[in-house]
Amino acid sequence: MNETPEELPGPQRVGALPRLAAALLDYVLSTLLTMVVAWKGWGWQALVENLQGLEELMSLYEPVEEALVEAGLMGGVMGLLGATALMSVVYPLVEGLTGASPGKWILRLRVGRQDGASGDVVLYLKRFAVKFIRPVMMALSAATGMGVLAWLSGPAGTVMAVGALLLLASHKQALHDKLAGTAVYRRLELDGQ
């Protein structure tokens, strides 16, 4: 007899709505943090110096470059791009190291194994690499100068984004959860075992 996740003993998996709320919180927090990093000049501009097509991108933003610098944004467009590249990997890496993004932490959610057991750093990093395949590939592309990784990151990210619709199924796992062998639970239920 096939048991649904609701019938299994142990902590119950969290569905789409709490995870969407955590994702929205993460979006707001990461955007604010990216702006702080850009304004303080902490962005790694070297990450974007190797991007293919950077000259065209800079010419596109040329009209606003001076306004950004005058407004206090250190490095202008390059500083903003560097901060964005940095934060697109660093912010989600928090979840990859701890099992909870800041948004999940605020909502008291946590990643665990799909059987309901607590996870470990290896499991969290595996999930991070799958879930955030697009920024991981973009960072590797920028760091190595291999433009093909940047090109492939788009389709890979699209597959993961569409795979989030699996959260609506009874197993309450997105594609990245299925591939990594994880699920999301209420923190107190998962840690209370």
WOPEMO-V535743 format. One record per pair of residues at least 24 apart in sequence whose ideal C-beta (glycine too) atoms are under 8 Angstrom apart, sorted by the first residue. I is the first residue (numbers start at 1). GAP is how many residues later the second one is. If there is no record, write none. Layout:
BEGIN
i: [I	I]
gap: [GAP	GAP]
END
This chain:
BEGIN
i: [4	4	5	5	5	5	6	8	9	10	10	10	11	11	11	11	11	11	11	11	12	12	12	13	13	13	13	13	13	14	14	14	14	14	14	15	15	15	16	16	16	18	18	18	19	19	19	19	19	21	21	22	22	22	22	22	22	23	24	25	25	25	25	26	26	26	26	26	29	29	29	30	30	33	33	34	34	34	34	35	37	37	37	38	38	38	38	38	38	38	38	39	39	39	40	41	41	41	42	42	43	43	43	43	43	43	43	43	43	44	44	44	45	45	45	45	45	46	47	47	47	47	47	47	48	48	48	48	48	49	50	50	50	50	50	51	51	51	51	52	52	57	85	85	85	88	88	88	89	89	89	89	92	92	92	92	93	95	95	95	96	96	96	96	96	96	97	97	97	98	99	99	100	104	105	108	108	108	109	109	109	109	110	110	110	110	110	110	111	111	111	111	112	112	112	112	112	113	113	113	114	114	114	114	114	116	116	116	116	117	118	118	118	119	123	123	123	126	126	127	127	127	127	130	130	130	130	131	131	131	131	133	133	134]
gap: [166	167	165	166	167	178	164	108	107	105	106	183	101	105	174	175	178	179	181	182	173	174	177	158	159	160	170	171	172	95	158	169	170	171	172	152	153	157	151	152	156	89	91	166	85	90	148	155	165	82	86	79	81	82	84	85	87	80	79	77	78	81	82	65	75	76	77	78	62	73	74	57	61	54	58	49	50	53	57	48	46	49	50	35	36	37	41	42	44	45	46	33	34	35	34	33	34	38	41	44	32	36	37	38	39	40	41	42	43	38	41	42	30	33	34	36	37	36	35	38	39	92	95	96	30	33	34	37	94	29	91	92	93	94	95	90	91	96	99	95	98	24	53	54	57	47	50	51	43	46	47	50	36	39	40	43	35	29	32	33	28	29	31	32	33	36	24	27	28	26	24	25	87	80	82	78	79	80	75	76	77	78	74	75	76	77	80	81	71	72	73	74	70	71	72	73	78	68	69	70	59	63	67	68	69	67	69	74	77	76	72	73	75	63	57	58	59	54	55	49	50	53	55	30	46	49	50	29	43	45	49	24	27	26]
END
